[in-house]
Amino acid sequence: MTAAARLADIRHRIARAERTAGRPAGSVTLVAVSKTFGADDVRDVIAAGQRVFGENRVQEAQAKWPHLKAETDGIELHLIGPLQSNKTAEAVALFDVIHTVDRDKIAAAIAAEGVKQGRLPRLFVQVNTGLEEQKAGIDPREAAAFVERCRTEHGLAIEGLMCIPPAEDAPGPHFALLAKLGKDVGVSGLSMGMSSDFEIAIGLGATHVRVGSALFGGRG
């Protein structure tokens, strides 16, 4: 399949999942995960009409996206991988949305860079719903307090929550937990669901789904 055909198929599946869940058409944003793919692969997807993209690493995005953004108006770039504090300045400058705020050190660094640069990306807090030691994200039991600190101590507006369920688990309970936490902390955004499970996520309230392999194909 061509990039255009794959994109059309995913958009159709998103629209069908929205209808099935009784949600308004267009209520879910497709974040095309372009990590590890080169600029030419991304250009094919841009040419097919996609404007929202996700990257895992700041350094990789810096090498790829300034040129692509200059070529096409309306590109929105999301950081969906862990943010190291020494990359905060670059992340704030380049990304429009950061999905992976998960500790006070990062929140403080983002706030400081926002003041320095006069711009602030939209922000999601990453929640480690599976309590996996090797995975980033705040403990679900600490999420409400952390979001409150982001707001009151760091002066950050938190738009939503994000999660990556454990690979071996059924994703539904993790998505349901994130949706509950979102209501508890008063945010409207829910970044959840990837290539294999985004329709389940939409049924449970996802506002952003992060789709890579189903759109770009397998990674080498």
C-alpha positions in Angstrom: 0.0 0.0 0.0 1.1 3.6 -0.6 1.4 6.1 2.2 -1.7 7.8 1.0 -3.7 4.5 1.0 -2.4 3.6 4.5 -3.3 7.0 5.8 -6.8 6.8 4.3 -7.3 3.4 5.9 -6.3 4.6 9.3 -8.5 7.7 9.1 -11.4 5.5 8.0 -10.8 3.2 11.1 -10.6 6.2 13.4 -13.9 7.6 12.0 -15.6 4.2 12.4 -14.4 3.9 16.0 -15.7 7.4 16.7 -19.1 6.5 15.3 -19.2 3.2 17.3 -18.3 5.1 20.5 -21.0 7.7 19.8 -18.4 10.4 19.6 -18.4 13.4 17.2 -16.5 13.0 14.0 -13.1 14.5 14.2 -12.8 14.3 18.0 -9.6 12.2 17.7 -6.3 13.5 16.5 -4.1 11.1 14.6 -0.4 11.6 15.7 1.7 9.9 12.9 4.7 8.5 14.7 7.6 9.1 12.3 10.5 8.0 14.6 13.3 6.3 12.7 11.9 7.2 9.4 13.7 9.6 7.1 12.5 12.9 5.7 11.5 11.3 2.3 9.2 8.8 4.1 7.7 11.6 6.1 7.2 13.8 3.0 5.1 11.0 1.4 2.7 11.1 4.4 2.7 14.9 4.4 1.8 14.9 0.7 -1.1 12.6 1.6 -2.5 15.3 3.9 -1.2 14.4 7.4 0.0 17.4 9.5 0.4 16.0 13.0 3.5 13.9 13.7 5.2 12.4 16.7 8.9 11.8 17.5 10.6 9.9 20.3 13.9 11.6 20.5 14.7 15.3 20.5 18.0 14.8 18.7 16.5 12.9 15.8 13.7 15.4 15.5 16.1 18.3 15.3 17.9 16.7 12.4 14.7 16.1 10.5 11.9 18.5 11.3 13.2 22.1 10.9 13.5 21.5 7.2 10.2 19.7 6.9 8.4 22.4 8.9 9.9 25.0 6.6 8.6 23.2 3.6 5.0 22.8 4.7 2.7 25.1 6.7 0.6 23.8 9.5 2.9 21.0 10.8 2.3 20.1 14.5 5.1 18.2 16.1 4.6 16.1 19.3 7.3 14.7 21.6 6.1 11.2 22.6 9.3 9.8 24.1 11.0 10.6 27.4 12.5 14.0 27.8 15.9 14.4 29.4 16.4 17.6 31.3 19.5 18.5 29.2 17.3 18.5 26.1 14.6 20.7 27.5 15.6 23.9 25.7 15.7 22.2 22.3 12.4 20.4 23.0 10.6 23.6 24.0 11.9 25.3 20.9 11.0 22.6 18.4 7.9 20.7 19.7 4.3 22.0 19.8 3.1 19.4 22.2 5.1 17.3 24.8 3.3 14.1 26.0 5.9 13.0 28.5 6.0 15.3 31.5 6.5 12.9 34.4 8.6 14.5 37.2 9.1 17.8 38.9 12.6 18.3 37.5 11.2 18.2 34.0 8.2 20.4 34.8 10.5 23.0 36.3 12.8 22.9 33.4 10.0 23.3 30.9 8.5 26.2 32.9 11.9 28.0 33.0 12.5 27.5 29.2 9.0 28.7 28.5 9.8 32.0 30.2 13.2 32.2 28.5 11.9 31.5 25.0 8.5 33.2 25.2 6.8 30.0 24.0 5.4 27.0 25.8 4.3 23.7 24.1 1.0 22.1 25.1 1.7 19.6 27.8 0.5 16.1 28.8 1.6 14.2 31.9 2.8 10.6 31.2 1.3 8.0 33.6 2.9 4.6 34.2 -0.3 2.7 34.4 1.4 -0.6 34.5 3.9 0.4 37.3 6.7 -0.9 35.1 10.1 -0.1 36.5 11.8 0.3 33.2 9.2 2.7 31.8 8.9 6.4 32.3 5.8 8.0 33.8 4.3 9.0 37.1 2.8 6.4 39.4 -1.0 6.5 38.9 -1.5 7.0 42.6 0.7 10.2 42.5 -0.8 11.6 39.2 -3.3 14.0 40.8 -0.8 15.5 43.2 1.8 15.8 40.4 -0.7 17.6 38.0 -1.6 19.9 40.9 2.1 20.7 41.5 2.6 21.4 37.7 -0.2 23.9 37.9 0.5 25.6 41.2 4.2 25.3 41.8 5.5 25.3 38.2 2.8 27.4 36.6 2.1 25.0 33.8 -1.2 24.3 32.1 -1.6 20.6 31.7 -3.9 19.6 28.8 -4.0 15.9 29.2 -2.6 12.6 30.3 -0.7 9.9 28.3 0.0 6.2 28.8 1.7 3.2 27.2 0.2 0.0 28.5 2.5 -3.0 29.2 3.0 -5.0 26.0 1.8 -8.2 27.6 -1.4 -6.7 29.1 -4.8 -6.2 27.6 -4.8 -2.4 26.9 -8.5 -1.7 27.8 -8.0 -1.5 31.6 -5.1 0.8 31.3 -7.0 3.1 29.0 -10.0 3.1 31.4 -7.7 4.0 34.3 -6.2 6.9 32.3 -9.6 8.2 31.4 -10.7 8.0 35.1 -7.5 9.9 36.2 -8.2 12.5 33.5 -11.6 13.2 34.9 -10.2 13.3 38.4 -7.6 15.9 37.5 -9.9 17.9 35.2 -8.1 17.5 31.8 -9.7 16.8 28.5 -6.8 15.3 26.6 -6.1 11.5 26.6 -3.1 10.4 24.6 -3.5 6.6 24.4 -3.6 3.9 21.7 -1.1 2.9 19.1 -1.2 0.9 15.9 -2.5 -2.4 17.5 -5.1 -0.9 19.8 -6.1 2.6 18.8 -9.7 1.6 18.2 -10.0 0.3 21.7 -8.5 3.5 23.0 -11.0 5.6 21.0 -13.8 3.6 22.6 -12.5 4.5 26.0 -12.1 8.2 25.3 -8.7 8.8 23.6 -8.3 12.3 22.1 -4.9 11.5 20.5 -3.8 8.2 19.1 -0.2 7.6 18.2 0.1 5.4 15.1 3.5 4.5 13.5 3.9 1.1 12.0 0.3 0.9 10.6 1.1 4.1 8.7 4.8 4.0 7.8 5.2 0.2 7.7 7.7 -1.9 9.7 10.9 -0.4 10.9 14.2 -1.9 9.9 
